[in-house]
Amino acid sequence: MRYSLITVFIKHTEEFQVRKKIINISSGSAVYPVPDMSVYCSAKAGLNMFTQCVGQEQANRTSPVEIVAIDPGMVDTELQKSAREQDPLTFAMAGPFNEAYTSGQLKSTEYVAKQIKLIIEKEYEAGVMLTSIS
């Protein structure tokens, strides 16, 4: 039987009487189909469902693990940069990603990290999906 890191974390900390939190980084691509990104979109959609299911499983535990998924919006990452550098003839999103970049729509990783720190400090319903952090 295979276990995910999250499953192992939950199993090994179930007796800990401290606050435990898992934050998964999702994407708008989890809910909006994107051409040429089927694997990425499917993986993020699966991560969202996994987050929600684990949240329900943890809801009535004595010492539950808080689990949330965050869609930070478009972020200026290496993955985003790589996507912008693709040939628009073979990667449909190269144009829209470049437009988002040149128009200043991308969030910096530093900004997103600060927002995640705030999310860590707050309590949320287990399995909640947080979208477009601002």
VEXSELO-797803 format. One record per residue (C-alpha): x, y, z; residue number from 1. Coordinates in steps of 0.05 Angstrom, whole numbers, always signed. Last residue first. Layout:
<node x="X" y="Y" z="Z" nr="NUM"/>
...
This chain:
<node x="-100" y="+782" z="-38" nr="134"/>
<node x="-107" y="+707" z="-42" nr="133"/>
<node x="-141" y="+685" z="-105" nr="132"/>
<node x="-179" y="+625" z="-78" nr="131"/>
<node x="-180" y="+590" z="-11" nr="130"/>
<node x="-209" y="+520" z="-14" nr="129"/>
<node x="-232" y="+493" z="+53" nr="128"/>
<node x="-216" y="+421" z="+72" nr="127"/>
<node x="-220" y="+435" z="+147" nr="126"/>
<node x="-256" y="+499" z="+165" nr="125"/>
<node x="-205" y="+554" z="+173" nr="124"/>
<node x="-162" y="+578" z="+230" nr="123"/>
<node x="-115" y="+637" z="+219" nr="122"/>
<node x="-39" y="+639" z="+231" nr="121"/>
<node x="-22" y="+594" z="+173" nr="120"/>
<node x="-65" y="+637" z="+127" nr="119"/>
<node x="-25" y="+699" z="+148" nr="118"/>
<node x="+40" y="+663" z="+131" nr="117"/>
<node x="+9" y="+643" z="+64" nr="116"/>
<node x="-4" y="+717" z="+49" nr="115"/>
<node x="+69" y="+734" z="+64" nr="114"/>
<node x="+92" y="+677" z="+19" nr="113"/>
<node x="+47" y="+702" z="-37" nr="112"/>
<node x="+78" y="+771" z="-33" nr="111"/>
<node x="+148" y="+743" z="-35" nr="110"/>
<node x="+131" y="+698" z="-94" nr="109"/>
<node x="+110" y="+761" z="-132" nr="108"/>
<node x="+40" y="+766" z="-159" nr="107"/>
<node x="+29" y="+767" z="-234" nr="106"/>
<node x="-19" y="+817" z="-265" nr="105"/>
<node x="+34" y="+868" z="-285" nr="104"/>
<node x="+9" y="+879" z="-356" nr="103"/>
<node x="+73" y="+848" z="-385" nr="102"/>
<node x="+65" y="+785" z="-343" nr="101"/>
<node x="-9" y="+774" z="-355" nr="100"/>
<node x="+2" y="+786" z="-430" nr="99"/>
<node x="+59" y="+736" z="-430" nr="98"/>
<node x="+15" y="+684" z="-396" nr="97"/>
<node x="-41" y="+697" z="-446" nr="96"/>
<node x="+7" y="+688" z="-505" nr="95"/>
<node x="+42" y="+626" z="-480" nr="94"/>
<node x="-25" y="+593" z="-462" nr="93"/>
<node x="-35" y="+558" z="-529" nr="92"/>
<node x="+32" y="+521" z="-527" nr="91"/>
<node x="+53" y="+495" z="-596" nr="90"/>
<node x="+42" y="+556" z="-639" nr="89"/>
<node x="+54" y="+602" z="-579" nr="88"/>
<node x="+125" y="+576" z="-575" nr="87"/>
<node x="+143" y="+570" z="-501" nr="86"/>
<node x="+181" y="+624" z="-464" nr="85"/>
<node x="+119" y="+646" z="-425" nr="84"/>
<node x="+109" y="+576" z="-399" nr="83"/>
<node x="+181" y="+574" z="-373" nr="82"/>
<node x="+170" y="+640" z="-337" nr="81"/>
<node x="+106" y="+614" z="-305" nr="80"/>
<node x="+142" y="+550" z="-282" nr="79"/>
<node x="+200" y="+593" z="-256" nr="78"/>
<node x="+150" y="+633" z="-215" nr="77"/>
<node x="+114" y="+700" z="-223" nr="76"/>
<node x="+48" y="+681" z="-191" nr="75"/>
<node x="-21" y="+679" z="-222" nr="74"/>
<node x="-75" y="+668" z="-169" nr="73"/>
<node x="-56" y="+643" z="-101" nr="72"/>
<node x="-103" y="+583" z="-104" nr="71"/>
<node x="-96" y="+556" z="-33" nr="70"/>
<node x="-115" y="+488" z="-8" nr="69"/>
<node x="-132" y="+476" z="+65" nr="68"/>
<node x="-119" y="+422" z="+116" nr="67"/>
<node x="-126" y="+429" z="+191" nr="66"/>
<node x="-102" y="+365" z="+225" nr="65"/>
<node x="-150" y="+341" z="+277" nr="64"/>
<node x="-135" y="+327" z="+350" nr="63"/>
<node x="-198" y="+292" z="+375" nr="62"/>
<node x="-220" y="+276" z="+305" nr="61"/>
<node x="-289" y="+298" z="+280" nr="60"/>
<node x="-268" y="+340" z="+220" nr="59"/>
<node x="-206" y="+301" z="+201" nr="58"/>
<node x="-239" y="+255" z="+150" nr="57"/>
<node x="-278" y="+314" z="+122" nr="56"/>
<node x="-214" y="+355" z="+113" nr="55"/>
<node x="-179" y="+294" z="+83" nr="54"/>
<node x="-235" y="+292" z="+30" nr="53"/>
<node x="-232" y="+366" z="+16" nr="52"/>
<node x="-156" y="+366" z="+8" nr="51"/>
<node x="-158" y="+304" z="-36" nr="50"/>
<node x="-210" y="+338" z="-79" nr="49"/>
<node x="-167" y="+400" z="-87" nr="48"/>
<node x="-104" y="+358" z="-101" nr="47"/>
<node x="-142" y="+319" z="-155" nr="46"/>
<node x="-162" y="+385" z="-188" nr="45"/>
<node x="-89" y="+407" z="-185" nr="44"/>
<node x="-66" y="+342" z="-217" nr="43"/>
<node x="-119" y="+346" z="-271" nr="42"/>
<node x="-101" y="+417" z="-289" nr="41"/>
<node x="-26" y="+401" z="-293" nr="40"/>
<node x="-38" y="+338" z="-335" nr="39"/>
<node x="-86" y="+374" z="-382" nr="38"/>
<node x="-42" y="+435" z="-392" nr="37"/>
<node x="-41" y="+441" z="-469" nr="36"/>
<node x="-107" y="+480" z="-469" nr="35"/>
<node x="-131" y="+501" z="-399" nr="34"/>
<node x="-193" y="+473" z="-366" nr="33"/>
<node x="-217" y="+517" z="-309" nr="32"/>
<node x="-228" y="+486" z="-240" nr="31"/>
<node x="-159" y="+460" z="-222" nr="30"/>
<node x="-127" y="+511" z="-269" nr="29"/>
<node x="-145" y="+564" z="-219" nr="28"/>
<node x="-88" y="+534" z="-180" nr="27"/>
<node x="-73" y="+495" z="-117" nr="26"/>
<node x="-19" y="+501" z="-65" nr="25"/>
<node x="-33" y="+453" z="-8" nr="24"/>
<node x="-29" y="+478" z="+64" nr="23"/>
<node x="-27" y="+426" z="+120" nr="22"/>
<node x="-38" y="+449" z="+191" nr="21"/>
<node x="-27" y="+418" z="+259" nr="20"/>
<node x="-46" y="+453" z="+325" nr="19"/>
<node x="-20" y="+414" z="+384" nr="18"/>
<node x="-45" y="+353" z="+422" nr="17"/>
<node x="-1" y="+305" z="+385" nr="16"/>
<node x="-33" y="+236" z="+384" nr="15"/>
<node x="-50" y="+239" z="+309" nr="14"/>
<node x="+20" y="+263" z="+291" nr="13"/>
<node x="+49" y="+201" z="+259" nr="12"/>
<node x="-14" y="+182" z="+221" nr="11"/>
<node x="-29" y="+252" z="+197" nr="10"/>
<node x="+42" y="+263" z="+172" nr="9"/>
<node x="+43" y="+195" z="+138" nr="8"/>
<node x="-22" y="+210" z="+102" nr="7"/>
<node x="+4" y="+279" z="+81" nr="6"/>
<node x="+68" y="+249" z="+54" nr="5"/>
<node x="+26" y="+203" z="+12" nr="4"/>
<node x="+21" y="+129" z="+27" nr="3"/>
<node x="+26" y="+69" z="-18" nr="2"/>
<node x="+0" y="+0" z="+0" nr="1"/>
